Amino acid sequence: MDILKKELDSRYSEIKSQIEAIFAANSHITGWDVPEVDEKEATLLLLEYMQKALDEVKEETLKEING
């Protein structure tokens, strides 16, 4: 497990960058689709949706690995 943790630790910045890219892509789409949107509200809502999606992925994955 230590080797796996070290590997994931070394890839953390890459993982974070990928999440930031998803956030940025969706931020731009929100602005284009709804130009009169409150940016702060849109950012908070997008973060909420991203967290919900991540939570669902986690739940589904845990169900798979736990049978």
MOPAC internal coordinates of N, CA, C and O (Angstrom, degrees):
PM7 1SCF
backbone

  N    0.0000 0     0.00 0     0.00 0    0    0    0
  C    1.4529 1     0.00 0     0.00 0    1    0    0
  C    1.5346 1   111.48 1     0.00 0    2    1    0
  O    1.2310 1   120.60 1   146.49 1    3    2    1
  N    1.3385 1   116.45 1   -33.51 1    3    2    1
  C    1.4574 1   118.65 1   178.85 1    5    3    2
  C    1.5186 1   112.11 1   -60.69 1    6    5    3
  O    1.2310 1   120.46 1   141.99 1    7    6    5
  N    1.3322 1   116.73 1   -38.01 1    7    6    5
  C    1.4631 1   120.37 1   179.35 1    9    7    6
  C    1.5241 1   110.00 1   -65.44 1   10    9    7
  O    1.2310 1   120.55 1   137.23 1   11   10    9
  N    1.3240 1   116.55 1   -42.77 1   11   10    9
  C    1.4650 1   120.78 1   178.62 1   13   11   10
  C    1.5252 1   110.41 1   -62.76 1   14   13   11
  O    1.2310 1   120.13 1   135.33 1   15   14   13
  N    1.3205 1   117.35 1   -44.67 1   15   14   13
  C    1.4658 1   120.92 1   179.69 1   17   15   14
  C    1.5245 1   110.65 1   -61.74 1   18   17   15
  O    1.2310 1   120.28 1   136.94 1   19   18   17
  N    1.3198 1   117.07 1   -43.06 1   19   18   17
  C    1.4658 1   120.50 1   178.10 1   21   19   18
  C    1.5220 1   111.00 1   -61.44 1   22   21   19
  O    1.2310 1   120.65 1   138.56 1   23   22   21
  N    1.3362 1   116.36 1   -41.44 1   23   22   21
  C    1.4667 1   120.33 1   178.93 1   25   23   22
  C    1.5269 1   110.78 1   -62.99 1   26   25   23
  O    1.2310 1   120.79 1   133.35 1   27   26   25
  N    1.3273 1   116.09 1   -46.65 1   27   26   25
  C    1.4685 1   119.35 1   179.90 1   29   27   26
  C    1.5234 1   111.29 1   -67.44 1   30   29   27
  O    1.2310 1   120.12 1   143.31 1   31   30   29
  N    1.3336 1   117.37 1   -36.69 1   31   30   29
  C    1.4619 1   120.39 1   175.69 1   33   31   30
  C    1.5251 1   110.69 1   -60.04 1   34   33   31
  O    1.2310 1   120.61 1   139.73 1   35   34   33
  N    1.3242 1   116.43 1   -40.27 1   35   34   33
  C    1.4680 1   120.28 1  -179.27 1   37   35   34
  C    1.5295 1   111.82 1   -69.88 1   38   37   35
  O    1.2310 1   120.50 1   157.09 1   39   38   37
  N    1.3177 1   116.64 1   -22.91 1   39   38   37
  C    1.4734 1   121.03 1  -178.27 1   41   39   38
  C    1.5280 1   112.25 1   -99.00 1   42   41   39
  O    1.2310 1   120.02 1  -179.26 1   43   42   41
  N    1.3216 1   117.57 1     0.74 1   43   42   41
  C    1.4645 1   120.80 1  -175.18 1   45   43   42
  C    1.5251 1   112.36 1   -54.79 1   46   45   43
  O    1.2310 1   120.09 1   132.83 1   47   46   45
  N    1.3154 1   117.43 1   -47.17 1   47   46   45
  C    1.4635 1   119.25 1  -178.18 1   49   47   46
  C    1.5311 1   111.45 1   -63.10 1   50   49   47
  O    1.2310 1   120.21 1   145.56 1   51   50   49
  N    1.3270 1   117.20 1   -34.44 1   51   50   49
  C    1.4608 1   120.91 1   176.54 1   53   51   50
  C    1.5366 1   110.53 1   -66.21 1   54   53   51
  O    1.2310 1   120.64 1   135.89 1   55   54   53
  N    1.3219 1   116.38 1   -44.11 1   55   54   53
  C    1.4685 1   121.01 1   178.63 1   57   55   54
  C    1.5223 1   109.75 1   -61.67 1   58   57   55
  O    1.2310 1   120.67 1   134.70 1   59   58   57
  N    1.3325 1   116.32 1   -45.30 1   59   58   57
  C    1.4688 1   120.60 1  -179.89 1   61   59   58
  C    1.5280 1   110.56 1   -62.75 1   62   61   59
  O    1.2310 1   120.25 1   138.68 1   63   62   61
  N    1.3164 1   117.13 1   -41.32 1   63   62   61
  C    1.4683 1   121.11 1   178.97 1   65   63   62
  C    1.5261 1   111.41 1   -61.13 1   66   65   63
  O    1.2310 1   120.53 1   140.67 1   67   66   65
  N    1.3289 1   116.59 1   -39.33 1   67   66   65
  C    1.4583 1   120.21 1   178.82 1   69   67   66
  C    1.5319 1   110.56 1   -65.86 1   70   69   67
  O    1.2310 1   120.34 1   140.40 1   71   70   69
  N    1.3162 1   116.95 1   -39.60 1   71   70   69
  C    1.4635 1   120.47 1   177.82 1   73   71   70
  C    1.5286 1   110.07 1   -66.42 1   74   73   71
  O    1.2310 1   120.46 1   138.33 1   75   74   73
  N    1.3274 1   116.72 1   -41.67 1   75   74   73
  C    1.4644 1   120.62 1   177.18 1   77   75   74
  C    1.5303 1   111.22 1   -61.21 1   78   77   75
  O    1.2310 1   120.29 1   142.61 1   79   78   77
  N    1.3260 1   117.05 1   -37.39 1   79   78   77
  C    1.4660 1   121.10 1   178.70 1   81   79   78
  C    1.5272 1   110.78 1   -65.77 1   82   81   79
  O    1.2310 1   120.38 1   138.83 1   83   82   81
  N    1.3208 1   116.89 1   -41.17 1   83   82   81
  C    1.4689 1   120.44 1   176.55 1   85   83   82
  C    1.5196 1   110.05 1   -62.37 1   86   85   83
  O    1.2310 1   120.78 1   135.86 1   87   86   85
  N    1.3306 1   116.12 1   -44.14 1   87   86   85
  C    1.4581 1   120.54 1   178.94 1   89   87   86
  C    1.5326 1   110.99 1   -61.10 1   90   89   87
  O    1.2310 1   120.74 1   132.65 1   91   90   89
  N    1.3222 1   116.19 1   -47.35 1   91   90   89
  C    1.4625 1   120.61 1  -178.87 1   93   91   90
  C    1.5246 1   111.36 1   -61.70 1   94   93   91
  O    1.2310 1   120.32 1   135.97 1   95   94   93
  N    1.3268 1   116.99 1   -44.03 1   95   94   93
  C    1.4623 1   120.60 1  -179.97 1   97   95   94
  C    1.5198 1   110.89 1   -60.94 1   98   97   95
  O    1.2310 1   120.27 1   137.70 1   99   98   97
  N    1.3115 1   117.09 1   -42.30 1   99   98   97
  C    1.4595 1   120.18 1  -179.21 1  101   99   98
  C    1.5250 1   112.10 1   -75.59 1  102  101   99
  O    1.2310 1   119.96 1   151.32 1  103  102  101
  N    1.3139 1   117.69 1   -28.68 1  103  102  101
  C    1.4678 1   120.85 1   176.08 1  105  103  102
  C    1.5239 1   109.92 1   -64.37 1  106  105  103
  O    1.2310 1   120.91 1   136.46 1  107  106  105
  N    1.3280 1   115.86 1   -43.54 1  107  106  105
  C    1.4674 1   119.75 1  -179.75 1  109  107  106
  C    1.5235 1   110.81 1   -65.92 1  110  109  107
  O    1.2310 1   120.04 1   137.98 1  111  110  109
  N    1.3016 1   117.52 1   -42.02 1  111  110  109
  C    1.4613 1   121.21 1   179.72 1  113  111  110
  C    1.5215 1   110.35 1   -61.73 1  114  113  111
  O    1.2310 1   120.40 1   136.77 1  115  114  113
  N    1.3394 1   116.84 1   -43.23 1  115  114  113
  C    1.4691 1   120.61 1   179.31 1  117  115  114
  C    1.5182 1   110.38 1   -59.37 1  118  117  115
  O    1.2310 1   120.36 1   135.73 1  119  118  117
  N    1.3290 1   116.91 1   -44.27 1  119  118  117
  C    1.4649 1   121.04 1   179.77 1  121  119  118
  C    1.5157 1   112.83 1   -64.74 1  122  121  119
  O    1.2310 1   120.51 1   142.80 1  123  122  121
  N    1.3329 1   116.62 1   -37.20 1  123  122  121
  C    1.4592 1   120.08 1  -179.66 1  125  123  122
  C    1.5217 1   111.34 1   -71.23 1  126  125  123
  O    1.2310 1   120.64 1   138.62 1  127  126  125
  N    1.3320 1   116.38 1   -41.38 1  127  126  125
  C    1.4613 1   120.45 1  -175.62 1  129  127  126
  C    1.5282 1   112.89 1   -75.25 1  130  129  127
  O    1.2310 1   120.64 1   148.50 1  131  130  129
  N    1.3138 1   116.38 1   -31.50 1  131  130  129
  C    1.4680 1   120.79 1  -177.17 1  133  131  130
  C    1.5279 1   108.09 1  -133.13 1  134  133  131
  O    1.2310 1   120.08 1   -98.53 1  135  134  133
  N    1.3420 1   117.46 1    81.47 1  135  134  133
  C    1.4624 1   120.56 1  -173.50 1  137  135  134
  C    1.5366 1   114.55 1   -63.48 1  138  137  135
  O    1.2310 1   119.62 1   153.96 1  139  138  137
  N    1.3095 1   118.34 1   -26.04 1  139  138  137
  C    1.4651 1   120.00 1  -177.93 1  141  139  138
  C    1.5231 1   113.00 1   -90.58 1  142  141  139
  O    1.2310 1   120.29 1  -165.89 1  143  142  141
  N    1.3298 1   117.05 1    14.11 1  143  142  141
  C    1.4587 1   122.03 1  -175.70 1  145  143  142
  C    1.5268 1   111.27 1   -72.20 1  146  145  143
  O    1.2310 1   121.00 1   -34.40 1  147  146  145
  N    1.3232 1   115.69 1   145.60 1  147  146  145
  C    1.4646 1   122.88 1   173.43 1  149  147  146
  C    1.5290 1   107.10 1   -74.33 1  150  149  147
  O    1.2310 1   120.32 1   -62.79 1  151  150  149
  N    1.3175 1   116.99 1   117.21 1  151  150  149
  C    1.4675 1   121.71 1  -173.97 1  153  151  150
  C    1.5239 1   112.71 1   -60.54 1  154  153  151
  O    1.2310 1   120.15 1   138.73 1  155  154  153
  N    1.3215 1   117.32 1   -41.27 1  155  154  153
  C    1.4687 1   120.01 1  -179.71 1  157  155  154
  C    1.5289 1   109.92 1   -64.35 1  158  157  155
  O    1.2310 1   120.54 1   133.90 1  159  158  157
  N    1.3153 1   116.58 1   -46.10 1  159  158  157
  C    1.4635 1   121.11 1   179.29 1  161  159  158
  C    1.5273 1   110.52 1   -62.34 1  162  161  159
  O    1.2310 1   120.53 1   137.88 1  163  162  161
  N    1.3260 1   116.58 1   -42.12 1  163  162  161
  C    1.4645 1   120.57 1  -179.87 1  165  163  162
  C    1.5254 1   111.02 1   -64.24 1  166  165  163
  O    1.2310 1   120.48 1   138.68 1  167  166  165
  N    1.3206 1   116.69 1   -41.32 1  167  166  165
  C    1.4606 1   120.84 1   179.50 1  169  167  166
  C    1.5200 1   110.90 1   -63.08 1  170  169  167
  O    1.2310 1   120.56 1   132.84 1  171  170  169
  N    1.3260 1   116.53 1   -47.16 1  171  170  169
  C    1.4639 1   120.31 1  -179.59 1  173  171  170
  C    1.5251 1   111.46 1   -63.47 1  174  173  171
  O    1.2310 1   120.52 1   139.13 1  175  174  173
  N    1.3222 1   116.62 1   -40.87 1  175  174  173
  C    1.4613 1   120.65 1   179.76 1  177  175  174
  C    1.5304 1   111.10 1   -67.17 1  178  177  175
  O    1.2310 1   120.38 1   138.32 1  179  178  177
  N    1.3284 1   116.89 1   -41.68 1  179  178  177
  C    1.4571 1   120.54 1   177.63 1  181  179  178
  C    1.5276 1   110.91 1   -61.96 1  182  181  179
  O    1.2310 1   120.28 1   136.40 1  183  182  181
  N    1.3301 1   117.06 1   -43.60 1  183  182  181
  C    1.4636 1   120.29 1   177.23 1  185  183  182
  C    1.5265 1   111.00 1   -61.48 1  186  185  183
  O    1.2310 1   120.56 1   141.24 1  187  186  185
  N    1.3165 1   116.54 1   -38.76 1  187  186  185
  C    1.4694 1   120.90 1   177.79 1  189  187  186
  C    1.5317 1   110.86 1   -62.69 1  190  189  187
  O    1.2310 1   120.36 1   135.29 1  191  190  189
  N    1.3263 1   116.92 1   -44.71 1  191  190  189
  C    1.4639 1   121.00 1   179.72 1  193  191  190
  C    1.5320 1   111.07 1   -66.44 1  194  193  191
  O    1.2310 1   120.43 1   140.89 1  195  194  193
  N    1.3284 1   116.79 1   -39.11 1  195  194  193
  C    1.4541 1   119.95 1   178.73 1  197  195  194
  C    1.5302 1   110.44 1   -65.04 1  198  197  195
  O    1.2310 1   120.41 1   139.27 1  199  198  197
  N    1.3350 1   116.83 1   -40.73 1  199  198  197
  C    1.4596 1   119.99 1   178.25 1  201  199  198
  C    1.5207 1   110.87 1   -65.44 1  202  201  199
  O    1.2310 1   120.57 1   139.60 1  203  202  201
  N    1.3386 1   116.52 1   -40.40 1  203  202  201
  C    1.4606 1   120.58 1   177.69 1  205  203  202
  C    1.5282 1   110.31 1   -60.08 1  206  205  203
  O    1.2310 1   120.66 1   135.14 1  207  206  205
  N    1.3260 1   116.34 1   -44.86 1  207  206  205
  C    1.4654 1   120.78 1   179.60 1  209  207  206
  C    1.5270 1   110.60 1   -63.44 1  210  209  207
  O    1.2310 1   120.09 1   137.05 1  211  210  209
  N    1.3277 1   117.43 1   -42.95 1  211  210  209
  C    1.4568 1   120.65 1   178.70 1  213  211  210
  C    1.5258 1   110.95 1   -63.50 1  214  213  211
  O    1.2310 1   120.38 1   138.97 1  215  214  213
  N    1.3195 1   116.88 1   -41.03 1  215  214  213
  C    1.4670 1   121.10 1   177.11 1  217  215  214
  C    1.5303 1   111.36 1   -61.47 1  218  217  215
  O    1.2310 1   120.65 1   140.20 1  219  218  217
  N    1.3407 1   116.37 1   -39.80 1  219  218  217
  C    1.4673 1   120.24 1   178.52 1  221  219  218
  C    1.5229 1   111.26 1   -66.56 1  222  221  219
  O    1.2310 1   120.46 1   138.45 1  223  222  221
  N    1.3227 1   116.73 1   -41.55 1  223  222  221
  C    1.4670 1   120.45 1   177.67 1  225  223  222
  C    1.5263 1   109.46 1   -61.69 1  226  225  223
  O    1.2310 1   120.61 1   136.97 1  227  226  225
  N    1.3218 1   116.43 1   -43.03 1  227  226  225
  C    1.4618 1   120.70 1   178.92 1  229  227  226
  C    1.5276 1   110.85 1   -61.54 1  230  229  227
  O    1.2310 1   120.65 1   133.07 1  231  230  229
  N    1.3202 1   116.37 1   -46.93 1  231  230  229
  C    1.4643 1   120.84 1  -179.32 1  233  231  230
  C    1.5259 1   111.40 1   -61.64 1  234  233  231
  O    1.2310 1   120.36 1   134.03 1  235  234  233
  N    1.3295 1   116.91 1   -45.97 1  235  234  233
  C    1.4604 1   121.35 1   179.72 1  237  235  234
  C    1.5285 1   111.53 1   -63.27 1  238  237  235
  O    1.2310 1   120.61 1   139.21 1  239  238  237
  N    1.3289 1   116.44 1   -40.79 1  239  238  237
  C    1.4530 1   121.09 1   179.94 1  241  239  238
  C    1.5252 1   111.31 1   -66.74 1  242  241  239
  O    1.2310 1   120.40 1   137.43 1  243  242  241
  N    1.3185 1   116.84 1   -42.57 1  243  242  241
  C    1.4588 1   120.19 1   178.20 1  245  243  242
  C    1.5268 1   111.39 1   -63.62 1  246  245  243
  O    1.2310 1   120.32 1   143.13 1  247  246  245
  N    1.3279 1   116.99 1   -36.87 1  247  246  245
  C    1.4782 1   119.92 1   176.12 1  249  247  246
  C    1.5186 1   110.40 1   -63.19 1  250  249  247
  O    1.2310 1   120.76 1   138.13 1  251  250  249
  N    1.3341 1   116.15 1   -41.87 1  251  250  249
  C    1.4703 1   120.52 1  -179.75 1  253  251  250
  C    1.5244 1   111.60 1   -63.41 1  254  253  251
  O    1.2310 1   120.35 1   133.85 1  255  254  253
  N    1.3262 1   116.94 1   -46.15 1  255  254  253
  C    1.4613 1   118.72 1  -174.07 1  257  255  254
  C    1.5326 1   112.32 1   -79.30 1  258  257  255
  O    1.2310 1   120.28 1   159.70 1  259  258  257
  N    1.3268 1   117.07 1   -20.30 1  259  258  257
  C    1.4552 1   120.48 1   179.91 1  261  259  258
  C    1.5269 1   112.76 1   -96.86 1  262  261  259
  O    1.2310 1   121.02 1   175.80 1  263  262  261
  N    1.3159 1   115.66 1    -4.20 1  263  262  261
  C    1.4620 1   120.37 1   176.96 1  265  263  262
  C    1.4333 1   112.03 1    82.36 1  266  265  263
  O    1.2310 1   120.10 1   180.00 1  267  266  265

